Amino acid sequence: MPDFLPEPYAAYGSNLWHDQMRRRCPDAEVVGSLVLPGWRLVLRKYALIARDADAGCPVGLWRIARQDLESLDRPEGPRTYTRTRIDLPGGGMAWTYEEIRIRPGPPAPEYVQRLRRGYRDFAFDTAPLEAAIAESGYRD
């Protein structure tokens, strides 16, 4: 039986895509989703979240095992993202990643497809994603 963390993992980028998360964290389970107030999705080479008091960023919440944090650290950090805890609306905390190294965009077409699949998997409104894609300079 996996040793699940008490706090969920809040995904906002390609880890929204269920197939990718199953490969990275086989025991992970979707436990919900929400719009994270005060944060905005930004897309450069990869997705990141930036503080923006007037925005909200859709996030998928995953129940993950303790060893999943280490599995997520490999592609997410430590030189590119830092693992951190964020406040959730209504109380509680979640693990997520904040970018610490700026990597200019635009993103690769394959990465954009993973983002779109993740938004579809969580049935999110795609407007924030499509706005971030357009701002990144990516062209279909």
KEGU-876889 format. One record per residue: residue in one letter; x, y, z of N, C-alpha, C, O, CB in turn; residue number from 1. Coordinates in Angstrom, 3 decimals. Glycine has a CB too. Example, Ala and Ser with C-alpha at 12.3 -4.5 7.8 and 13.67 -1.06 7.14 Angstrom:
# KEGU-876889
[atom 'A' [13.190 -5.690 7.800] [12.300 -4.500 7.800] [13.200 -3.300 7.800] [14.236 -3.319 8.465] [11.308 -4.473 9.046] 1]
[atom 'S' [12.850 -2.250 7.080] [13.670 -1.060 7.140] [12.900 0.030 7.870] [13.409 1.138 8.039] [14.084 -0.598 5.725] 2]
***
This chain:
# KEGU-876889
[atom 'M' [0.848 -1.187 0.000] [0.000 0.000 0.000] [0.890 1.245 0.000] [1.778 1.359 0.844] [-0.963 0.001 1.231] 1]
[atom 'P' [0.670 2.174 -0.923] [1.487 3.384 -0.981] [1.304 4.252 0.262] [0.241 4.269 0.884] [1.145 4.187 -2.228] 2]
[atom 'D' [2.357 4.961 0.598] [2.339 5.925 1.693] [1.951 7.282 1.100] [2.816 8.046 0.672] [3.737 5.993 2.431] 3]
[atom 'F' [0.640 7.581 1.078] [0.160 8.810 0.458] [0.452 10.021 1.339] [0.380 9.952 2.566] [-1.338 8.712 0.179] 4]
[atom 'L' [0.784 11.134 0.680] [1.013 12.399 1.383] [-0.316 12.983 1.860] [-1.351 12.748 1.237] [1.749 13.410 0.468] 5]
[atom 'P' [-0.298 13.738 2.953] [-1.551 14.354 3.408] [-2.012 15.495 2.499] [-3.208 15.781 2.428] [-1.384 14.873 4.826] 6]
[atom 'E' [-1.078 16.149 1.804] [-1.426 17.243 0.894] [-1.423 16.727 -0.536] [-0.601 15.879 -0.881] [-0.439 18.434 1.048] 7]
[atom 'P' [-2.331 17.223 -1.378] [-2.325 16.817 -2.780] [-1.208 17.526 -3.550] [-0.570 18.451 -3.047] [-3.687 17.115 -3.427] 8]
[atom 'Y' [-0.996 17.075 -4.754] [-0.101 17.733 -5.700] [-0.980 18.519 -6.660] [-1.926 17.966 -7.220] [0.818 16.695 -6.466] 9]
[atom 'A' [-0.684 19.803 -6.859] [-1.446 20.671 -7.752] [-0.699 20.802 -9.075] [0.354 21.436 -9.143] [-1.681 22.067 -7.108] 10]
[atom 'A' [-1.250 20.201 -10.119] [-0.655 20.244 -11.452] [-1.316 21.345 -12.263] [-2.529 21.540 -12.180] [-0.793 18.880 -12.169] 11]
[atom 'Y' [-0.523 22.063 -13.046] [-1.050 23.128 -13.887] [-0.563 23.022 -15.328] [-1.079 23.719 -16.203] [-0.667 24.473 -13.316] 12]
[atom 'G' [0.417 22.168 -15.590] [1.001 22.026 -16.923] [0.780 20.642 -17.481] [-0.328 20.110 -17.421] [2.482 22.332 -16.889] 13]
[atom 'S' [1.831 20.056 -18.023] [1.684 18.760 -18.697] [1.319 17.629 -17.742] [0.853 16.580 -18.186] [2.963 18.409 -19.418] 14]
[atom 'N' [1.521 17.822 -16.431] [1.110 16.784 -15.474] [-0.405 16.749 -15.261] [-0.897 15.929 -14.486] [1.805 17.007 -14.139] 15]
[atom 'L' [-1.140 17.617 -15.929] [-2.596 17.485 -15.966] [-2.991 16.294 -16.839] [-4.042 15.687 -16.632] [-3.250 18.786 -16.496] 16]
[atom 'W' [-2.158 15.970 -17.795] [-2.453 14.880 -18.727] [-2.354 13.560 -17.982] [-1.284 13.197 -17.494] [-1.484 14.900 -19.948] 17]
[atom 'H' [-3.448 12.854 -17.895] [-3.534 11.639 -17.089] [-2.531 10.576 -17.522] [-1.935 9.919 -16.667] [-4.932 11.075 -17.160] 18]
[atom 'D' [-2.328 10.388 -18.818] [-1.375 9.374 -19.280] [0.039 9.670 -18.784] [0.758 8.762 -18.367] [-1.385 9.295 -20.811] 19]
[atom 'Q' [0.429 10.919 -18.829] [1.769 11.286 -18.353] [1.909 11.034 -16.857] [2.917 10.488 -16.409] [2.066 12.761 -18.665] 20]
[atom 'M' [0.904 11.427 -16.086] [0.979 11.214 -14.636] [0.987 9.730 -14.289] [1.658 9.329 -13.337] [-0.193 11.904 -13.937] 21]
[atom 'R' [0.262 8.913 -15.032] [0.286 7.462 -14.761] [1.686 6.899 -14.965] [2.115 6.005 -14.234] [-0.718 6.718 -15.673] 22]
[atom 'R' [2.398 7.424 -15.961] [3.774 6.960 -16.197] [4.719 7.453 -15.101] [5.577 6.702 -14.636] [4.273 7.439 -17.573] 23]
[atom 'R' [4.566 8.699 -14.693] [5.468 9.276 -13.685] [5.139 8.801 -12.276] [6.039 8.555 -11.473] [5.406 10.793 -13.736] 24]
[atom 'C' [3.870 8.675 -11.981] [3.409 8.355 -10.623] [2.280 7.326 -10.723] [1.105 7.690 -10.681] [2.924 9.649 -9.863] 25]
[atom 'P' [2.628 6.056 -10.855] [1.607 5.025 -11.113] [0.495 4.939 -10.069] [-0.612 4.516 -10.398] [2.268 3.697 -11.209] 26]
[atom 'D' [0.757 5.326 -8.823] [-0.263 5.246 -7.774] [-1.103 6.509 -7.640] [-2.025 6.549 -6.826] [0.391 4.952 -6.461] 27]
[atom 'A' [-0.799 7.546 -8.426] [-1.500 8.827 -8.297] [-2.980 8.680 -8.644] [-3.361 7.912 -9.528] [-0.851 9.887 -9.201] 28]
[atom 'E' [-3.800 9.440 -7.920] [-5.246 9.442 -8.137] [-5.733 10.880 -8.207] [-5.320 11.721 -7.408] [-5.985 8.662 -7.010] 29]
[atom 'V' [-6.608 11.162 -9.157] [-7.236 12.480 -9.233] [-8.161 12.638 -8.040] [-8.987 11.765 -7.774] [-8.016 12.665 -10.574] 30]
[atom 'V' [-8.031 13.753 -7.312] [-8.918 14.007 -6.170] [-9.721 15.290 -6.337] [-10.497 15.658 -5.455] [-8.109 14.079 -4.886] 31]
[atom 'G' [-9.540 15.968 -7.457] [-10.322 17.168 -7.694] [-9.615 18.142 -8.601] [-8.565 17.851 -9.174] [-10.649 17.834 -6.399] 32]
[atom 'S' [-10.214 19.292 -8.714] [-9.646 20.381 -9.495] [-10.225 21.683 -8.967] [-11.257 21.691 -8.297] [-9.938 20.207 -11.021] 33]
[atom 'L' [-9.560 22.766 -9.269] [-10.030 24.086 -8.852] [-9.300 25.150 -9.636] [-8.336 24.874 -10.349] [-9.830 24.298 -7.338] 34]
[atom 'V' [-9.779 26.370 -9.491] [-9.078 27.522 -10.048] [-8.332 28.170 -8.898] [-8.932 28.581 -7.905] [-10.064 28.538 -10.749] 35]
[atom 'L' [-7.033 28.256 -9.040] [-6.166 28.798 -7.998] [-6.121 30.319 -8.131] [-5.494 30.837 -9.055] [-4.734 28.188 -8.088] 36]
[atom 'P' [-6.782 31.046 -7.212] [-6.807 32.505 -7.320] [-5.435 33.102 -7.040] [-4.662 32.585 -6.232] [-7.840 33.093 -6.359] 37]
[atom 'G' [-5.154 34.207 -7.730] [-3.897 34.918 -7.508] [-2.721 34.357 -8.292] [-1.579 34.772 -8.089] [-3.567 34.898 -6.059] 38]
[atom 'W' [-2.996 33.420 -9.186] [-1.958 32.822 -10.023] [-2.437 32.801 -11.468] [-3.632 32.694 -11.743] [-1.603 31.386 -9.538] 39]
[atom 'R' [-1.480 32.907 -12.385] [-1.775 32.894 -13.821] [-0.858 31.889 -14.499] [0.320 31.788 -14.155] [-1.603 34.313 -14.448] 40]
[atom 'L' [-1.393 31.147 -15.461] [-0.595 30.232 -16.265] [0.224 31.037 -17.257] [-0.302 31.904 -17.955] [-1.490 29.200 -16.995] 41]
[atom 'V' [1.515 30.742 -17.315] [2.439 31.362 -18.267] [3.109 30.223 -19.020] [3.406 29.173 -18.449] [3.506 32.296 -17.545] 42]
[atom 'L' [3.340 30.441 -20.292] [3.982 29.425 -21.107] [5.187 30.037 -21.804] [5.068 30.980 -22.586] [2.992 28.828 -22.135] 43]
[atom 'R' [6.332 29.484 -21.504] [7.562 29.817 -22.224] [7.929 28.540 -22.971] [7.148 28.054 -23.788] [8.742 30.315 -21.242] 44]
[atom 'K' [9.112 27.994 -22.697] [9.429 26.681 -23.265] [8.526 25.633 -22.624] [8.076 24.692 -23.277] [10.934 26.321 -23.049] 45]
[atom 'Y' [8.268 25.822 -21.304] [7.383 24.954 -20.541] [6.443 25.830 -19.724] [6.615 27.047 -19.658] [8.191 23.984 -19.622] 46]
[atom 'A' [5.457 25.207 -19.109] [4.472 25.931 -18.310] [5.049 26.323 -16.961] [5.910 25.642 -16.403] [3.214 25.087 -18.118] 47]
[atom 'L' [4.556 27.427 -16.463] [4.852 27.864 -15.109] [3.662 28.665 -14.612] [2.780 29.034 -15.387] [6.168 28.704 -15.050] 48]
[atom 'I' [3.645 28.928 -13.323] [2.616 29.792 -12.772] [3.293 31.029 -12.215] [4.380 30.962 -11.642] [1.783 29.062 -11.676] 49]
[atom 'A' [2.623 32.168 -12.398] [3.141 33.444 -11.920] [2.074 34.097 -11.054] [0.880 33.992 -11.336] [3.551 34.375 -13.107] 50]
[atom 'R' [2.509 34.759 -10.017] [1.558 35.468 -9.152] [0.919 36.610 -9.930] [1.603 37.395 -10.587] [2.259 36.006 -7.871] 51]
[atom 'D' [-0.401 36.685 -9.842] [-1.174 37.722 -10.519] [-2.486 37.853 -9.754] [-3.357 36.987 -9.848] [-1.416 37.377 -12.050] 52]
[atom 'A' [-2.622 38.927 -9.005] [-3.782 39.115 -8.126] [-5.098 39.095 -8.892] [-6.139 38.779 -8.315] [-3.656 40.423 -7.370] 53]
[atom 'D' [-5.071 39.427 -10.175] [-6.307 39.514 -10.954] [-6.618 38.253 -11.756] [-7.555 38.246 -12.554] [-6.227 40.682 -11.887] 54]
[atom 'A' [-5.854 37.202 -11.557] [-6.018 36.002 -12.381] [-6.396 34.792 -11.537] [-6.442 34.846 -10.308] [-4.737 35.714 -13.157] 55]
[atom 'G' [-6.660 33.711 -12.237] [-6.890 32.409 -11.622] [-6.371 31.339 -12.572] [-6.592 31.417 -13.780] [-8.405 32.190 -11.297] 56]
[atom 'C' [-5.694 30.357 -12.037] [-5.104 29.297 -12.847] [-5.760 27.961 -12.522] [-5.780 27.557 -11.360] [-3.583 29.219 -12.619] 57]
[atom 'P' [-6.298 27.266 -13.522] [-6.848 25.930 -13.281] [-5.743 24.965 -12.850] [-4.664 24.946 -13.443] [-7.558 25.399 -14.548] 58]
[atom 'V' [-6.013 24.174 -11.827] [-5.079 23.141 -11.384] [-5.843 21.842 -11.140] [-6.986 21.837 -10.684] [-4.324 23.585 -10.097] 59]
[atom 'G' [-5.173 20.761 -11.459] [-5.694 19.442 -11.148] [-5.041 18.963 -9.871] [-3.832 19.114 -9.696] [-5.449 18.446 -12.310] 60]
[atom 'L' [-5.823 18.391 -8.983] [-5.303 17.915 -7.705] [-5.156 16.397 -7.750] [-6.101 15.671 -8.062] [-6.230 18.343 -6.535] 61]
[atom 'W' [-3.964 15.944 -7.436] [-3.632 14.521 -7.436] [-3.259 14.073 -6.032] [-2.523 14.768 -5.332] [-2.481 14.226 -8.417] 62]
[atom 'R' [-3.748 12.948 -5.630] [-3.280 12.290 -4.403] [-2.053 11.483 -4.819] [-2.132 10.618 -5.691] [-4.414 11.363 -3.732] 63]
[atom 'I' [-0.929 11.775 -4.189] [0.305 11.105 -4.588] [0.992 10.472 -3.389] [0.818 10.902 -2.249] [1.251 12.090 -5.277] 64]
[atom 'A' [1.769 9.453 -3.672] [2.554 8.775 -2.652] [3.834 9.559 -2.387] [4.288 10.335 -3.228] [2.879 7.327 -3.080] 65]
[atom 'R' [4.397 9.348 -1.225] [5.614 10.043 -0.823] [6.715 9.906 -1.885] [7.390 10.884 -2.205] [6.108 9.501 0.521] 66]
[atom 'Q' [6.895 8.700 -2.428] [7.944 8.495 -3.418] [7.637 9.198 -4.740] [8.535 9.390 -5.559] [8.144 7.012 -3.658] 67]
[atom 'D' [6.362 9.587 -4.959] [6.007 10.308 -6.176] [6.647 11.689 -6.228] [6.956 12.188 -7.311] [4.502 10.436 -6.283] 68]
[atom 'L' [6.849 12.308 -5.071] [7.521 13.607 -5.074] [8.908 13.475 -5.698] [9.328 14.337 -6.470] [7.626 14.174 -3.637] 69]
[atom 'E' [9.611 12.409 -5.368] [10.932 12.192 -5.957] [10.814 11.920 -7.453] [11.649 12.377 -8.233] [11.649 11.023 -5.258] 70]
[atom 'S' [9.782 11.178 -7.858] [9.559 10.922 -9.290] [9.265 12.223 -10.033] [9.709 12.400 -11.167] [8.394 9.924 -9.488] 71]
[atom 'L' [8.524 13.131 -9.407] [8.212 14.414 -10.030] [9.417 15.345 -10.019] [9.579 16.149 -10.937] [7.037 15.076 -9.320] 72]
[atom 'D' [10.257 15.252 -9.009] [11.438 16.114 -8.933] [12.375 15.897 -10.122] [13.020 16.842 -10.575] [12.189 15.861 -7.628] 73]
[atom 'R' [12.457 14.673 -10.629] [13.398 14.399 -11.724] [13.108 15.264 -12.946] [14.012 15.962 -13.406] [13.342 12.921 -12.112] 74]
[atom 'P' [11.883 15.256 -13.501] [11.657 16.112 -14.675] [11.419 17.576 -14.324] [11.598 18.443 -15.179] [10.480 15.597 -15.458] 75]
[atom 'E' [11.025 17.872 -13.101] [10.651 19.238 -12.736] [11.799 20.039 -12.120] [11.731 21.268 -12.101] [9.498 19.204 -11.775] 76]
[atom 'G' [12.802 19.417 -11.639] [13.837 20.181 -10.935] [15.126 19.415 -10.869] [15.255 18.408 -11.565] [13.384 20.540 -9.534] 77]
[atom 'P' [16.071 19.819 -10.089] [16.079 20.935 -9.147] [16.621 22.232 -9.733] [16.562 23.273 -9.079] [16.883 20.567 -7.947] 78]
[atom 'R' [17.145 22.186 -10.949] [17.749 23.397 -11.522] [16.747 24.257 -12.282] [17.050 25.393 -12.646] [18.882 23.017 -12.446] 79]
[atom 'T' [15.566 23.724 -12.519] [14.573 24.429 -13.323] [13.374 24.873 -12.494] [12.908 26.005 -12.617] [14.110 23.550 -14.464] 80]
[atom 'Y' [12.882 23.978 -11.656] [11.737 24.267 -10.798] [12.121 23.931 -9.363] [13.008 23.114 -9.113] [10.470 23.464 -11.246] 81]
[atom 'T' [11.442 24.572 -8.438] [11.593 24.204 -7.032] [10.237 23.723 -6.523] [9.198 24.321 -6.805] [12.127 25.411 -6.175] 82]
[atom 'R' [10.275 22.646 -5.778] [9.047 22.126 -5.183] [8.666 23.023 -4.019] [9.513 23.378 -3.200] [9.219 20.644 -4.717] 83]
[atom 'T' [7.401 23.386 -3.943] [6.928 24.285 -2.898] [5.492 23.922 -2.524] [4.809 23.202 -3.252] [7.018 25.764 -3.358] 84]
[atom 'R' [5.056 24.426 -1.394] [3.664 24.252 -0.975] [2.944 25.569 -1.174] [3.492 26.639 -0.912] [3.565 23.779 0.511] 85]
[atom 'I' [1.709 25.478 -1.641] [0.887 26.671 -1.856] [-0.417 26.521 -1.104] [-0.883 25.411 -0.846] [0.621 26.907 -3.364] 86]
[atom 'D' [-1.000 27.665 -0.753] [-2.309 27.683 -0.100] [-3.396 27.409 -1.123] [-3.353 27.913 -2.245] [-2.558 29.035 0.603] 87]
[atom 'L' [-4.366 26.611 -0.724] [-5.526 26.361 -1.563] [-6.704 27.195 -1.080] [-6.819 27.469 0.115] [-5.885 24.867 -1.566] 88]
[atom 'P' [-7.583 27.604 -1.997] [-8.760 28.346 -1.555] [-9.603 27.482 -0.627] [-9.765 26.285 -0.865] [-9.597 28.815 -2.764] 89]
[atom 'G' [-10.125 28.070 0.403] [-10.932 27.338 1.370] [-10.118 26.618 2.424] [-10.681 25.919 3.267] [-11.785 26.356 0.662] 90]
[atom 'G' [-8.802 26.775 2.394] [-7.936 26.135 3.384] [-7.196 24.951 2.810] [-7.559 24.413 1.764] [-8.742 25.696 4.577] 91]
[atom 'G' [-6.183 24.567 3.492] [-5.367 23.451 3.049] [-4.195 23.910 2.207] [-4.100 25.069 1.803] [-6.202 22.471 2.272] 92]
[atom 'M' [-3.310 22.966 1.957] [-2.092 23.232 1.202] [-1.978 22.168 0.116] [-2.606 21.112 0.187] [-0.825 23.239 2.133] 93]
[atom 'A' [-1.158 22.473 -0.892] [-0.840 21.506 -1.944] [0.612 21.701 -2.356] [1.169 22.792 -2.244] [-1.797 21.665 -3.173] 94]
[atom 'W' [1.199 20.631 -2.830] [2.537 20.687 -3.410] [2.418 21.131 -4.857] [1.472 20.750 -5.547] [3.259 19.310 -3.308] 95]
[atom 'T' [3.357 21.924 -5.318] [3.446 22.282 -6.731] [4.886 22.665 -7.015] [5.756 22.524 -6.156] [2.462 23.449 -7.100] 96]
[atom 'Y' [5.130 23.146 -8.213] [6.478 23.549 -8.622] [6.439 24.966 -9.155] [5.541 25.339 -9.909] [7.052 22.584 -9.687] 97]
[atom 'E' [7.447 25.764 -8.745] [7.605 27.117 -9.266] [8.913 27.179 -10.036] [9.940 26.668 -9.590] [7.577 28.179 -8.120] 98]
[atom 'E' [8.857 27.815 -11.201] [10.050 27.915 -12.043] [11.096 28.814 -11.388] [10.773 29.881 -10.866] [9.683 28.454 -13.439] 99]
[atom 'I' [12.343 28.373 -11.423] [13.443 29.172 -10.881] [14.473 29.512 -11.954] [15.415 30.259 -11.693] [14.118 28.428 -9.733] 100]
[atom 'R' [14.303 28.973 -13.149] [15.225 29.246 -14.258] [14.396 29.600 -15.478] [13.600 28.786 -15.947] [16.164 28.018 -14.550] 101]
[atom 'I' [14.574 30.796 -15.990] [13.794 31.241 -17.146] [14.327 30.565 -18.402] [15.509 30.661 -18.734] [13.844 32.789 -17.293] 102]
[atom 'R' [13.424 29.882 -19.083] [13.737 29.247 -20.357] [12.792 29.832 -21.393] [11.604 29.511 -21.400] [13.608 27.680 -20.278] 103]
[atom 'P' [13.309 30.691 -22.271] [12.442 31.346 -23.244] [11.722 30.351 -24.142] [12.198 29.241 -24.379] [13.244 32.302 -24.088] 104]
[atom 'G' [10.573 30.774 -24.631] [9.785 29.949 -25.532] [10.055 30.323 -26.961] [11.042 30.992 -27.264] [8.307 30.076 -25.230] 105]
[atom 'P' [9.204 29.904 -27.817] [7.931 29.243 -27.559] [8.095 27.750 -27.280] [9.172 27.191 -27.485] [7.002 29.443 -28.735] 106]
[atom 'P' [7.025 27.110 -26.813] [7.077 25.673 -26.542] [7.066 24.861 -27.842] [6.709 25.364 -28.908] [5.896 25.259 -25.652] 107]
[atom 'A' [7.461 23.612 -27.721] [7.419 22.688 -28.860] [5.982 22.248 -29.107] [5.190 22.189 -28.167] [8.332 21.454 -28.610] 108]
[atom 'P' [5.628 21.935 -30.356] [4.264 21.480 -30.665] [3.837 20.273 -29.825] [2.690 20.203 -29.385] [4.160 21.131 -32.141] 109]
[atom 'E' [4.743 19.331 -29.603] [4.407 18.140 -28.812] [4.024 18.521 -27.385] [3.113 17.927 -26.808] [5.590 17.154 -28.795] 110]
[atom 'Y' [4.718 19.514 -26.809] [4.414 19.949 -25.447] [3.040 20.623 -25.398] [2.267 20.393 -24.467] [5.508 20.915 -24.928] 111]
[atom 'V' [2.741 21.443 -26.385] [1.430 22.106 -26.443] [0.328 21.056 -26.510] [-0.719 21.222 -25.883] [1.343 23.065 -27.667] 112]
[atom 'Q' [0.543 19.990 -27.253] [-0.460 18.921 -27.325] [-0.659 18.252 -25.969] [-1.786 17.915 -25.605] [-0.050 17.875 -28.365] 113]
[atom 'R' [0.429 18.056 -25.216] [0.284 17.470 -23.870] [-0.536 18.389 -22.976] [-1.381 17.917 -22.216] [1.669 17.209 -23.231] 114]
[atom 'L' [-0.298 19.689 -23.057] [-1.079 20.647 -22.264] [-2.556 20.577 -22.635] [-3.419 20.538 -21.758] [-0.549 22.080 -22.470] 115]
[atom 'R' [-2.841 20.560 -23.913] [-4.233 20.511 -24.368] [-4.904 19.208 -23.934] [-6.077 19.212 -23.561] [-4.303 20.657 -25.898] 116]
[atom 'R' [-4.181 18.113 -23.979] [-4.744 16.836 -23.513] [-5.063 16.898 -22.022] [-6.099 16.400 -21.584] [-3.765 15.674 -23.797] 117]
[atom 'G' [-4.169 17.512 -21.243] [-4.408 17.639 -19.810] [-5.627 18.491 -19.500] [-6.420 18.148 -18.622] [-3.196 18.227 -19.136] 118]
[atom 'Y' [-5.781 19.596 -20.214] [-6.964 20.437 -20.014] [-8.227 19.661 -20.380] [-9.256 19.790 -19.717] [-6.864 21.735 -20.857] 119]
[atom 'R' [-8.145 18.863 -21.428] [-9.293 18.043 -21.828] [-9.582 16.977 -20.769] [-10.741 16.743 -20.427] [-9.036 17.378 -23.202] 120]
[atom 'D' [-8.528 16.327 -20.248] [-8.725 15.294 -19.225] [-9.442 15.837 -17.992] [-10.249 15.131 -17.387] [-7.382 14.700 -18.815] 121]
[atom 'F' [-9.158 17.085 -17.614] [-9.795 17.683 -16.440] [-11.051 18.492 -16.797] [-11.690 19.069 -15.917] [-8.801 18.577 -15.718] 122]
[atom 'A' [-11.396 18.532 -18.075] [-12.568 19.273 -18.558] [-12.504 20.749 -18.167] [-13.519 21.353 -17.821] [-13.853 18.647 -18.010] 123]
[atom 'F' [-11.286 21.328 -18.225] [-11.109 22.748 -17.909] [-11.543 23.617 -19.084] [-11.485 23.201 -20.242] [-9.642 23.042 -17.542] 124]
[atom 'D' [-11.973 24.820 -18.764] [-12.138 25.860 -19.765] [-10.749 26.097 -20.362] [-9.792 26.319 -19.619] [-12.759 27.191 -19.146] 125]
[atom 'T' [-10.626 26.055 -21.668] [-9.310 26.171 -22.295] [-8.848 27.617 -22.492] [-7.730 27.843 -22.955] [-9.327 25.473 -23.622] 126]
[atom 'A' [-9.684 28.592 -22.151] [-9.316 29.994 -22.385] [-7.985 30.379 -21.733] [-7.161 30.999 -22.406] [-10.413 30.904 -21.866] 127]
[atom 'P' [-7.723 30.043 -20.444] [-6.425 30.415 -19.863] [-5.244 29.744 -20.576] [-4.185 30.351 -20.740] [-6.398 30.049 -18.384] 128]
[atom 'L' [-5.434 28.505 -20.991] [-4.367 27.799 -21.708] [-4.124 28.440 -23.066] [-2.980 28.718 -23.424] [-4.719 26.310 -21.879] 129]
[atom 'E' [-5.177 28.674 -23.815] [-5.011 29.248 -25.149] [-4.428 30.656 -25.071] [-3.663 31.050 -25.952] [-6.353 29.272 -25.891] 130]
[atom 'A' [-4.773 31.423 -24.036] [-4.178 32.750 -23.855] [-2.672 32.625 -23.593] [-1.877 33.380 -24.151] [-4.870 33.504 -22.686] 131]
[atom 'A' [-2.288 31.672 -22.745] [-0.857 31.472 -22.452] [-0.107 31.000 -23.693] [1.026 31.419 -23.930] [-0.675 30.452 -21.309] 132]
[atom 'I' [-0.734 30.129 -24.487] [-0.113 29.666 -25.726] [0.108 30.839 -26.673] [1.194 30.985 -27.234] [-0.982 28.585 -26.403] 133]
[atom 'A' [-0.908 31.674 -26.856] [-0.783 32.831 -27.755] [0.296 33.788 -27.272] [1.090 34.287 -28.070] [-2.124 33.571 -27.868] 134]
[atom 'E' [0.330 34.048 -25.959] [1.338 34.976 -25.409] [2.747 34.421 -25.534] [3.709 35.189 -25.539] [1.038 35.278 -23.940] 135]
[atom 'S' [2.892 33.099 -25.637] [4.227 32.488 -25.714] [4.888 32.681 -27.069] [6.098 32.500 -27.202] [4.138 31.012 -25.410] 136]
[atom 'G' [4.099 33.046 -28.077] [4.626 33.161 -29.430] [4.464 31.897 -30.247] [4.870 31.851 -31.409] [6.064 33.531 -29.378] 137]
[atom 'Y' [3.874 30.870 -29.651] [3.652 29.616 -30.361] [2.619 29.831 -31.450] [1.631 30.540 -31.257] [3.200 28.500 -29.393] 138]
[atom 'R' [2.860 29.210 -32.598] [1.900 29.272 -33.711] [1.619 27.855 -34.172] [2.538 27.086 -34.454] [2.443 30.150 -34.898] 139]
[atom 'D' [0.314 27.510 -34.247] [-0.089 26.178 -34.746] [0.250 26.047 -36.216] [-0.009 25.006 -36.819] [-1.605 25.936 -34.529] 140]
***
